Amino acid sequence: MTRDALHPESAEPERYELSEAPLYHFDLDRREFVAIVGAGILVTMTTRVSLAQDRRSSSSSTVGQRLHIGTDGTITVLTGKVEVGQGSRTQITMAAAEELRVKVESIRLVMADSAEVPDDGGTSGSRTTPSTIPRVRSACAAARELLRKKAAELWKVEVEGVSVSDGKITGPSTGQITSYGDLVREHPEEILEGEVDDDVALTPTSEWRVLGTTAPRVDGEAIVTGAHRYPSDIVREGMLYGKVLRPPAFGATLEEIDLSATEAMKGVVAVRDASFVGFAAPTSFAAMQAIEAVAPTATWKKVEQPSGKDLYAHLRENVTRGRSRSRRPRVRTEGSVEEGFASAKKTLRETYHVAYIQHAPMEPRAAVAEWNPAGLTVWTGTQAPSRVHQELAEAFRLSADKVRVIVPDTGGGFGGKHTGEAAVEAARLAKAAGKPVSLQWTREEEFTWAYFRPAGVIDVAAGLSADGSIVAWEQMAYNCGSSAIETPYGVPNTRTELKECDAPLRSGSYRALASTANNFARESFMDEIAATGGLDSLELRRRLLTEERLRNVLEAAAERFGWKERRKSTAGSKTRGIGLACGTEKDSFVAACVEIEIDPATGRFRVVEICEAFECGAIQNPGNLRAQVEGCIIQGLGGALTEEILFEAGRILNPSFSTYRVPRLKDVPRIETVLVDRPDLPSVGAGETPIIAVAPAIANALFAATGVRIRSLPIRNEKLQVV
């Protein structure tokens, strides 16, 4: 397949030669494309396509950009956010229903269709609740008020005398009643073109009737009956199925291959473009047979790659000097760390390690691509529709209006589906075949070629005064990121630094980002400080916390768990231990208390109970929030105890659920969740922060039982292993 066959409508891109079949990833922080060439070499190019000029703005200015009201009263609300199992479809629907004064069932929510909806940005960073929900509420409140005013105008009454309930508008006099549908039928343009005032009054928390209650998932019946169609279920007329030949190791580039063995395979279309080799066939089995037929003829040029046993030394030795990928500064200081350590009576220093881990979503990457005279349409599972739209436009040299990305509700993401590899691959095969192509990654491909949560090395140091106060704090993170790196404790002299590294594996966003690493290091180290001074871990934290909201969740978790009583009952025990940890990220607050049970003879231990308190402002859907917290706890168990990507010489050694252990039902302990509602505060996201206290609380409980401090994730050593 030639370059012109893939990109017949465009000139050569600036400063870039398409010679190694790249997979494109648009880096929003750096505002440039990163192309993953072959199997891992990185090159960059400045983007030439600006979706901001062609796509609907996320800051919708008219009612019609956010919602439509049909003449039959059907209300359609539009959002660029996606549903990947976190409950955003239900929450956004509830928000619209609240402001429009209708039942949840009256709302039809259209999500993540680039041809239809405003661009609300990616579904990440816990931003749906604090950013998109207010936009939806504002548009719906504006629509409600426009309809009230129109009714008052028609009835020639004061608008204050007009009320709205259950989609009906009622005036002060008998017989003055109309519906949304009737008003829109008679005055459509006036309603849809009405402006959304930034200052439009939203329903106060004290008057919520829909928000603040537990609503069942709006798509729950379709999910439990199997009627729901995920990206991997999409079928188009005449559709073929695609497979891509993968390199034998990271960094390997294709030198030669013989495709002649596929010429006799009925209906098989072969595509070769530099290192990209793929096949489209009438069945996925036939496509895989084509891969198996040509794979033995391929010769690859391999490059030397680091292995897992050398990971942490490699990170320390390969610090990069380029600009930071993070929006946060590399180094942040308060006071003088040098003076603080100089005045300290005692200094503690420790190092912590976190492994690469996979997102392991239930549904691996999947896409269906279809070309037609209007351009390219792709159905795919992604958390970043705009980014995938951009990647496709750039990869095929198309203007933004020639690309449409539709995201069906997707089977999991956890920060792992920000890029559009499967979408680009499916589109390449569909272009060559002249038919729609469905491409679904296998579990092994997901474990190998998707990106990972970054591994990291974290150095922490604290200077202690004679009375045990912390007078200096330094935390230095290699590679893992800067989220939650600043201490929430009252320390007059602090310094934090992120050192970015030339890492051996491809990495990216993960649920809560680097908070899972930095909070593990900090909260483990806080326990080490407490142990050094013979202090109670809870009392040390209460004494040093300056953030009231964090102290509140810590006390709520400790009270529900019975920390003081359990601390006495487990003191000196060799079979039981308790631990706690807390943290903050994304403007929400969490604390966890954990009990573990250990067999001293074998060193085998298990988590018996986790009690976690969480606060994220005003709670909008308590049932879904509880599910989010519990989901974070269970996923946090995996990262704490068992999950770790093993690799050697550019190959992943455990690319399956049989070799990469995520929590099973038997691994889940007793879970108690304390939701701290703050109706006086704005609502913020809850999909990430509850995960960050799990690992350090378990490590601290293990130390309490055994006296052994483990400073790595997953938590284990040669003598201590999880059951």
C-alpha positions in Angstrom: 0.0 0.0 0.0 1.5 3.3 -1.0 1.4 6.6 0.9 -0.7 8.2 -1.9 -3.3 5.4 -1.6 -3.7 6.3 2.1 -3.6 10.0 1.7 -4.7 10.8 -1.9 -6.1 14.2 -1.2 -3.3 16.0 0.5 0.2 17.4 0.1 3.2 16.3 2.1 2.9 17.3 5.8 5.3 19.8 7.1 8.7 18.5 8.4 7.6 14.9 8.4 8.0 11.9 6.1 5.6 9.1 6.5 8.0 6.2 6.3 7.4 4.0 9.4 3.6 3.6 9.5 3.1 5.8 12.6 0.3 5.6 15.2 -0.6 9.2 16.0 -1.2 10.6 19.5 -2.0 14.3 19.9 -0.4 15.6 23.1 -2.8 18.4 24.4 -0.2 19.7 26.8 2.5 20.2 24.1 0.0 21.0 21.3 1.7 18.7 18.9 1.4 15.2 17.5 3.5 12.4 18.8 3.9 9.6 16.2 4.7 6.1 17.6 6.7 4.8 14.7 7.1 1.2 14.0 6.9 -0.1 17.6 8.2 2.6 19.7 10.4 5.3 18.3 9.0 8.8 18.9 9.0 11.7 16.5 6.9 14.9 16.7 5.3 17.3 14.3 3.3 20.4 14.9 -0.4 20.0 14.2 -1.8 21.7 11.1 -5.5 20.9 11.8 -7.3 23.1 14.3 -10.5 21.5 15.4 -11.3 24.7 17.4 -12.0 26.4 14.1 -14.3 23.6 12.9 -15.9 21.9 15.8 -18.8 23.1 18.0 -17.5 25.1 21.0 -17.6 23.5 24.4 -18.8 26.8 25.9 -22.1 26.7 24.1 -23.7 30.1 23.8 -27.2 29.2 22.6 -29.7 26.7 24.0 -29.9 24.9 20.6 -26.2 24.0 20.9 -26.9 22.0 24.1 -30.4 20.7 23.8 -33.4 20.2 21.5 -37.1 20.0 22.4 -39.3 18.1 20.0 -42.9 19.1 19.3 -43.9 15.9 21.0 -42.1 17.0 24.1 -39.0 14.8 23.7 -36.0 16.5 25.2 -32.6 15.7 23.6 -29.5 16.9 25.5 -26.1 16.9 23.8 -22.7 16.4 25.3 -19.2 15.5 24.1 -18.5 13.4 27.2 -18.5 9.6 27.0 -19.8 6.8 29.2 -17.1 4.2 30.1 -19.0 2.7 33.0 -18.5 5.6 35.5 -22.2 6.7 35.3 -21.9 10.0 33.5 -24.8 9.2 31.2 -27.1 9.0 34.2 -25.6 11.9 36.1 -25.8 14.3 33.1 -29.4 13.1 32.4 -30.2 13.9 36.0 -28.7 17.3 35.9 -30.8 18.2 32.8 -33.9 16.8 34.4 -33.3 18.8 37.5 -33.1 22.2 35.7 -35.9 21.4 33.2 -38.2 20.2 35.9 -39.0 16.9 34.2 -38.5 13.3 35.0 -35.3 11.5 34.2 -37.1 9.3 31.7 -38.1 12.4 29.7 -34.4 13.1 28.7 -32.6 11.5 25.8 -28.9 12.1 26.1 -26.7 12.0 23.0 -23.0 11.6 23.8 -19.8 11.8 21.9 -20.8 12.2 18.3 -18.5 14.7 16.7 -21.1 15.7 14.1 -23.8 16.4 16.6 -22.6 17.5 20.0 -20.5 20.3 21.5 -16.9 19.5 22.3 -16.8 19.0 26.1 -13.2 17.8 26.1 -12.0 14.4 27.0 -13.7 12.3 29.8 -10.8 12.4 32.2 -9.4 14.2 35.2 -12.7 13.9 37.0 -13.9 16.9 35.0 -17.4 15.9 34.0 -18.9 16.9 37.4 -17.2 20.3 37.9 -17.1 21.4 34.3 -19.7 19.7 32.0 -22.5 19.3 34.5 -22.7 23.1 35.2 -22.7 23.8 31.4 -25.6 21.3 30.9 -27.5 22.7 33.9 -27.0 26.3 32.7 -28.3 25.5 29.2 -31.3 23.7 30.6 -32.0 26.4 33.1 -31.8 29.0 30.4 -34.2 26.9 28.2 -36.7 26.6 31.1 -36.6 30.4 31.8 -37.0 31.2 28.1 -40.1 28.9 28.0 -41.5 30.5 31.1 -41.0 34.0 29.7 -42.6 33.0 26.4 -45.6 31.6 28.2 -45.9 34.7 30.3 -45.7 36.9 27.2 -48.5 34.9 25.5 -50.7 35.0 28.6 -49.8 38.6 29.2 -48.9 38.0 32.9 -45.9 38.6 35.0 -43.3 35.9 34.7 -43.1 35.5 38.5 -46.6 34.1 38.4 -45.6 31.3 35.9 -44.4 28.0 37.3 -42.9 24.8 35.7 -43.4 21.3 36.9 -43.1 17.9 35.1 -42.6 19.6 31.8 -45.8 21.6 32.1 -45.9 25.4 32.3 -48.7 26.8 34.4 -50.0 30.4 34.7 -51.8 32.1 37.6 -55.3 31.7 36.0 -57.4 28.6 35.5 -56.7 27.1 32.0 -53.3 28.7 31.6 -51.3 25.5 31.0 -49.1 24.5 28.2 -46.2 22.1 27.5 -42.7 22.5 26.4 -43.5 20.8 23.1 -46.5 23.1 22.4 -44.4 26.2 22.9 -41.5 25.0 20.8 -43.9 24.0 18.0 -45.2 27.5 17.9 -42.0 29.4 18.6 -39.0 27.2 17.7 -36.4 29.7 16.7 -37.0 32.0 19.7 -36.3 29.1 22.1 -33.4 27.4 20.4 -31.6 30.6 19.5 -31.9 32.0 23.0 -28.7 32.9 24.7 -27.3 30.9 27.7 -26.5 33.6 30.2 -23.4 32.7 32.2 -25.2 34.1 35.3 -28.4 32.1 34.9 -29.6 30.9 38.3 -29.2 27.2 38.9 -31.4 25.3 41.3 -29.8 25.6 44.8 -28.8 22.4 46.5 -31.5 22.8 49.1 -34.2 22.6 46.4 -32.9 19.7 44.4 -35.5 17.1 43.6 -33.7 14.9 41.1 -30.0 15.6 41.9 -29.1 14.5 45.4 -31.1 11.3 45.0 -30.1 7.8 43.9 -31.2 7.2 40.3 -30.8 3.8 38.6 -28.6 3.8 35.4 -30.7 5.1 32.5 -29.3 2.3 30.3 -29.2 -0.4 33.0 -31.9 -2.7 31.4 -30.0 -2.8 28.1 -26.8 -3.6 29.9 -28.1 -6.5 32.0 -30.1 -8.0 29.1 -27.3 -7.8 26.6 -29.1 -5.4 24.3 -26.5 -2.7 24.7 -24.1 -2.4 21.9 -20.5 -1.6 22.8 -17.9 -0.5 20.2 -16.9 -4.1 19.6 -20.6 -4.9 18.8 -21.0 -2.4 16.0 -21.9 -4.0 12.6 -22.1 -2.2 9.2 -23.4 -3.6 6.0 -20.7 -5.5 4.0 -18.3 -5.1 6.9 -14.9 -6.9 7.0 -12.8 -7.8 10.0 -9.3 -6.6 10.4 -6.1 -7.8 12.1 -2.6 -6.2 12.2 0.7 -7.9 12.3 2.5 -6.8 15.5 6.3 -6.6 15.9 8.0 -9.2 18.0 9.3 -6.6 20.4 9.2 -2.9 21.2 11.2 -0.8 18.8 11.4 -3.5 16.1 10.9 -2.3 12.5 9.9 -4.4 9.5 12.6 -5.0 6.9 11.1 -7.7 4.6 7.9 -9.7 4.4 6.3 -11.9 1.7 2.5 -11.4 1.4 2.0 -13.9 -1.5 0.6 -16.6 0.8 -2.6 -14.5 1.2 -3.3 -14.1 -2.5 -5.3 -17.3 -2.7 -7.3 -16.5 0.5 -10.8 -15.7 -0.6 -11.9 -12.1 0.2 -8.7 -11.2 2.0 -7.3 -7.7 1.5 -3.6 -7.2 2.4 -2.2 -3.8 3.3 1.5 -3.1 3.5 2.9 0.4 4.2 6.4 0.4 5.6 6.2 -1.4 9.0 2.4 -1.5 8.9 1.0 -4.8 7.7 -2.7 -5.6 8.1 -5.5 -7.7 6.6 -9.2 -7.3 6.2 -11.2 -10.4 5.6 -14.8 -11.7 5.8 -14.2 -13.1 9.3 -11.8 -12.3 12.1 -10.6 -15.9 11.9 -9.7 -15.5 8.2 -7.8 -12.3 9.0 -5.9 -14.1 11.7 -5.1 -16.9 9.4 -3.6 -14.3 7.0 -1.4 -13.0 9.8 -0.3 -16.5 10.7 0.5 -17.2 7.0 2.8 -14.3 6.5 4.3 -13.9 10.0 7.1 -16.5 9.4 8.3 -14.6 6.3 8.8 -11.4 8.2 12.3 -10.2 9.1 12.6 -7.4 11.8 15.3 -5.1 12.8 15.4 -5.1 16.6 16.9 -2.6 19.0 18.3 -3.2 22.5 15.6 -2.6 25.2 15.9 -2.4 29.0 14.3 -5.2 31.0 12.1 -5.1 34.1 14.9 -6.2 36.5 16.8 -3.0 35.6 13.8 -0.7 35.6 14.4 1.5 38.6 18.1 1.9 38.0 17.3 2.8 34.4 14.9 5.5 35.4 17.4 7.1 37.7 20.1 7.0 35.1 18.0 8.3 32.2 16.5 11.6 33.4 15.6 13.8 30.5 16.3 17.5 30.2 13.5 18.4 27.8 10.5 20.5 28.6 7.9 19.0 31.0 4.9 17.2 29.6 3.0 18.2 32.8 1.1 21.5 33.1 2.6 21.7 36.6 6.1 23.1 37.3 8.8 20.6 37.7 10.0 22.1 41.0 7.9 23.8 43.6 9.2 25.2 46.9 7.9 26.9 50.0 10.2 28.4 52.6 13.8 27.1 52.6 14.3 23.3 52.6 18.0 23.9 53.2 17.4 25.9 56.4 14.7 23.5 57.5 17.0 20.4 57.3 19.9 22.4 58.9 17.7 23.1 61.9 16.3 19.6 62.2 17.3 17.4 65.1 16.7 14.3 63.0 16.4 13.5 59.3 14.7 10.5 57.7 15.1 9.5 54.1 13.5 6.6 52.2 12.9 5.5 48.6 9.7 4.0 47.2 9.1 2.2 43.9 5.9 1.7 41.8 5.6 -0.8 38.9 4.1 -0.4 35.5 0.5 -1.6 35.6 -2.2 -2.0 32.9 -5.6 -0.4 32.8 -7.1 -3.9 32.0 -10.6 -2.7 30.8 -13.2 -5.3 30.2 -13.4 -4.3 26.5 -10.1 -4.0 24.7 -9.7 -1.3 22.1 -12.1 -1.6 19.2 -13.1 0.4 16.2 -15.3 0.2 13.1 -14.3 2.5 10.2 -16.3 3.4 7.1 -15.4 5.6 4.2 -18.0 7.3 2.0 -18.2 10.3 -0.3 -18.7 12.6 2.7 -15.5 11.4 4.4 -14.6 9.0 7.2 -16.8 7.8 10.0 -15.4 5.8 12.9 -17.2 4.1 15.8 -14.7 3.5 18.6 -14.3 3.3 22.3 -12.3 6.3 23.6 -12.2 8.7 26.4 -11.1 11.5 24.1 -13.3 11.8 21.0 -11.8 15.2 20.0 -8.3 13.8 20.2 -9.2 10.7 18.1 -11.0 13.0 15.7 -7.8 15.0 15.4 -5.6 12.0 15.0 -7.8 10.7 12.1 -7.9 14.0 10.4 -4.1 14.3 10.6 -3.3 10.7 9.7 -5.4 10.9 6.5 -4.9 14.5 5.7 -8.6 15.3 6.0 -10.3 18.5 7.0 -12.1 18.3 10.3 -15.5 18.3 8.7 -14.6 15.1 6.7 -14.1 13.1 9.9 -16.9 11.9 12.2 -16.2 10.1 15.5 -19.0 8.3 17.3 -18.4 6.8 20.7 -20.9 4.1 21.9 -20.9 3.6 25.6 -17.7 1.7 26.2 -16.6 -1.2 28.3 -14.1 0.6 30.6 -11.3 3.1 30.3 -9.6 4.0 33.6 -7.5 6.6 31.8 -6.3 4.1 29.2 -8.3 5.0 26.2 -7.1 8.5 25.4 -5.6 7.6 22.0 -6.9 6.3 18.8 -4.7 3.5 17.5 -7.5 1.1 16.8 -9.4 3.9 15.0 -6.5 4.7 12.7 -5.7 1.1 12.0 -9.4 0.3 11.1 -9.5 3.3 8.9 -6.3 2.3 7.0 -7.7 -1.1 6.3 -11.2 0.2 5.4 -9.5 2.6 2.9 -7.7 -0.2 1.2 -10.6 -2.6 1.2 -13.3 -0.1 0.1 -15.6 -1.6 2.7 -16.3 -0.9 6.4 -13.8 -2.7 8.7 -14.1 -3.8 12.3 -10.8 -4.0 14.2 -10.8 -5.4 17.7 -7.6 -5.7 19.7 -7.1 -9.0 21.5 -6.4 -9.0 25.2 -2.8 -9.7 24.5 -2.6 -6.7 22.2 -4.2 -4.5 24.9 -1.7 -5.7 27.4 1.2 -5.2 25.1 0.6 -2.2 22.8 -1.6 0.0 24.9 0.1 2.4 27.2 0.7 1.8 30.9 0.5 3.7 34.2 4.1 5.0 34.5 6.5 3.2 36.8 8.4 5.4 39.2 11.0 6.0 41.8 10.1 8.4 44.6 12.6 9.8 47.1 11.1 11.3 50.3 13.0 13.1 53.1 11.8 14.8 56.3 13.5 16.9 58.9 12.1 16.5 62.4 12.4 19.0 65.3 13.0 18.1 68.9 9.3 17.9 69.6 8.6 15.7 66.6 7.3 18.4 64.3 8.2 18.2 60.6 10.3 21.3 59.8 11.4 20.2 56.3 9.9 18.0 53.6 11.3 17.0 50.2 9.7 14.6 47.7 11.3 13.8 44.4 9.5 11.7 41.8 11.2 10.0 38.9 9.0 9.4 35.8 5.7 8.7 37.6 4.3 12.3 37.4 3.5 15.1 39.7 -0.2 14.6 40.7 -0.6 14.9 44.5 3.1 15.4 44.9 2.7 18.4 47.3 2.2 17.5 50.9 -1.2 18.4 52.5 0.5 18.6 55.9 1.6 21.7 57.7 5.3 21.9 56.9 7.0 25.3 56.7 9.8 24.3 54.3 9.0 22.0 51.4 10.4 21.1 48.0 8.9 18.8 45.4 10.3 17.9 42.0 9.3 15.8 39.1 12.2 14.3 37.1 11.0 13.0 33.7 12.8 10.0 32.4 13.5 8.2 29.2 11.3 5.3 30.2 11.4 1.8 28.6 7.7 1.4 28.2 5.0 3.6 26.7 3.0 5.2 29.5 0.1 7.6 29.9 -2.9 8.5 32.0 -4.2 6.2 34.6 -7.0 6.5 37.2 -5.8 9.4 39.5 -2.6 9.7 37.5 0.5 9.9 39.6 -1.5 10.3 42.8 -1.5 6.5 43.2 2.3 6.7 43.4 3.0 9.9 45.2 0.3 9.4 47.8 1.6 5.8 48.5 5.1 7.2 49.1 4.0 10.1 51.3 1.5 8.2 53.4 3.8 5.3 53.9 6.6 7.8 55.0 4.2 9.5 57.4 3.7 6.2 59.1 7.5 5.8 59.3 7.7 9.1 60.9 5.0 8.2 63.4 6.8 4.9 64.2 10.1 6.6 64.7 8.6 8.9 67.4 6.3 6.2 68.9 3.2 8.2 67.8 -0.2 7.0 66.8 -0.6 7.4 63.0 -4.0 9.0 63.3 -2.9 11.5 65.9 0.2 12.6 64.0 -1.9 13.3 60.9 -4.6 15.1 62.8 -1.9 17.3 64.4 -0.3 18.2 61.1 -3.3 18.5 58.7 -4.1 22.1 57.8 -7.0 21.2 55.4 -10.2 20.9 57.4 -11.9 18.8 54.7 -9.1 16.2 54.7 -9.1 16.1 58.5 -12.9 15.5 58.4 -12.8 12.5 56.2 -9.9 11.1 58.2 -11.9 11.4 61.4 -15.0 10.0 59.7 -13.2 6.9 58.5 -11.4 6.4 61.8 -14.6 6.7 63.8 -16.6 4.3 61.6 -13.7 1.8 61.6 -13.2 2.1 65.4 -9.5 3.0 65.0 -8.8 3.6 68.7 -10.4 0.4 69.9 -8.8 -1.7 67.2 -5.4 -0.2 67.8 -5.6 -1.5 71.4 -6.9 -4.9 70.4 -4.3 -5.5 67.7 -1.3 -4.1 69.7 1.4 -6.8 69.8 -0.6 -9.2 67.6 1.4 -11.2 65.1 -1.7 -12.2 63.1 -3.6 -8.9 62.7 -2.7 -5.3 61.8 -4.4 -2.1 61.0 -3.3 0.9 59.0 -4.6 4.1 57.6 -3.9 6.7 55.0 -5.5 9.8 53.5 -5.0 12.1 50.6 -6.5 14.7 48.3 -6.5 15.2 44.6 -8.9 16.8 42.0 -10.4 18.9 44.9 -11.8 15.9 46.7 -10.7 14.1 49.9 -10.3 10.5 51.0 -9.2 8.5 54.0 -9.0 4.7 54.4 -8.6 2.4 57.4 -7.6 -1.2 56.7 -7.3 -4.4 58.7 -5.2 -7.3 57.5 -4.8 -10.9 58.6 -1.5 -12.7 58.3 -0.3 -16.3 58.8 3.1 -15.8 60.6 4.2 -19.3 59.6 3.9 -18.8 55.9 3.9 -15.0 55.5 0.7 -15.1 53.6 -1.7 -12.2 54.3 -5.0 -11.0 53.2 -7.0 -7.8 53.5 -9.9 -8.4 55.8 -11.7 -5.0 55.8 -11.4 -1.5 54.2 -13.4 1.4 55.6 -13.1 4.5 53.4 -14.6 8.0 53.8 -14.8 10.3 50.8 -15.9 13.8 50.2 -16.5 15.6 46.9 -18.7 18.5 47.8 -22.5 18.2 47.2 -23.4 14.7 46.3 -25.4 14.4 43.1 -26.2 10.7 42.9 -25.3 8.9 46.2 -25.8 5.4 44.8 -23.5 6.0 41.8 -21.0 7.8 44.0 -20.8 4.7 46.3 -20.3 2.5 43.3 -17.4 4.7 42.2 -15.8 4.6 45.6 -16.1 0.9 45.8 -14.8 0.5 42.3 -11.8 2.6 43.1 -11.1 0.5 46.2 -11.2 -2.8 44.3 -9.0 -1.4 41.5 -6.7 0.0 44.2 -6.4 -3.5 45.7 -5.0 -4.7 42.3 -2.4 -2.0 42.1 -1.4 -2.5 45.7 -1.1 -6.2 45.9 -0.8 -8.1 42.6 -0.7 -5.9 39.4 2.7 -5.5 37.7 3.8 -5.6 34.1 6.7 -7.9 33.6 9.0 -7.3 30.6 12.3 -8.3 29.1 14.1 -7.4 26.0 11.2 -5.4 24.6 8.6 -8.1 25.2 5.7 -8.2 27.7 5.9 -11.4 29.7 2.4 -11.5 31.3 0.0 -10.2 28.6 -3.2 -12.1 29.8 -5.5 -12.3 32.8 -4.1 -15.7 33.6 -0.6 -14.2 34.1 -1.6 -10.6 35.2 -3.7 -10.9 38.3 -6.5 -8.4 38.8 -8.7 -8.7 41.9 -11.2 -11.5 41.7 -14.4 -11.8 43.9 -12.5 -13.9 46.4 -9.9 -11.1 46.8 -12.5 -8.5 47.8 -12.6 -7.8 51.5 -15.5 -6.3 53.6 -15.9 -2.8 52.3 -17.6 0.0 54.2 -18.0 3.4 52.6 -18.7 6.7 54.4 -19.9 9.4 52.0 -19.4 12.8 53.5 -21.9 15.2 51.9 -21.1 18.9 51.7 -24.2 20.6 50.2 -22.6 23.9 50.9 -19.7 23.2 48.5 -19.6 22.8 44.7 -19.7 19.2 43.4 -16.5 17.8 42.0 -15.5 14.5 40.4 -15.3 11.1 42.2 -13.9 8.7 39.7 -10.3 8.9 40.8 -9.4 10.2 44.2 -10.9 7.2 46.2 -8.1 4.9 44.8 -5.2 6.8 46.3 -5.5 5.8 49.9 -5.8 2.0 49.4 -2.2 1.0 48.9 -0.5 3.0 51.6 -3.2 2.0 54.2 -2.5 -1.7 53.4 1.3 -1.2 53.6 0.9 0.5 56.9 -1.3 -2.3 58.2 1.3 -4.9 57.2 4.0 -3.0 59.0 1.8 -2.9 62.1 1.4 -6.7 62.0 4.9 -7.7 61.1 7.3 -4.8 61.7 8.4 -5.1 58.1 8.2 -2.0 55.9 7.6 -2.7 52.2 8.3 0.4 50.1 7.2 -0.9 46.7 4.0 -1.5 44.7 2.9 -4.2 44.5 3.4 -4.9 48.2 5.4 -8.0 48.7 8.9 -9.3 49.4 10.5 -12.8 49.5 8.8 -13.6 52.9 5.4 -11.7 52.6 2.9 -12.5 49.9 -0.8 -11.8 49.5 -3.0 -14.9 49.6 
